Amino acid sequence: MVGGKFSLVWFLALLCLLVKVTESGECCRSHYDVMGNVMNERWCANYCCLQGNIYSCCNNWFFRAPAQDRSTFCVNWFARHIWVPIIVALIILGLLIGCGVCCCCMCC
């Protein structure tokens, strides 16, 4: 049983490292364009880029917008994909319950 617990810890540690290594996209923060119109924040799958005076999504790292104009968290994305935090919360709750049941069964 010790090997099972040990391999679970290694699996969880590896999973955390893989999540840290992956790039998940960027959010172009809301801003005013050259005409004075408000441009709402927008989620980009790869990079938020500044080309001329226009913020857009692109795949080229060299065109990335300045750090103050982009973010790794986008409220607008979560507002449109409300199911994502719900699913993540349910998975975490399931894992906590599963770990509690396993620990309780191992101790008794």
Secondary structure, DSSP 4 states (H G I P E B T S, - for coil): -HHHHHHHHHHHHHHHHHHHHS---EEEPPEE-TTS-EE--EEESSEEEEETTEEEEES-GGGBPPGGGEES--HHHHHH-THHHHHHHHHHHHHHHHHHHHHHHHH-
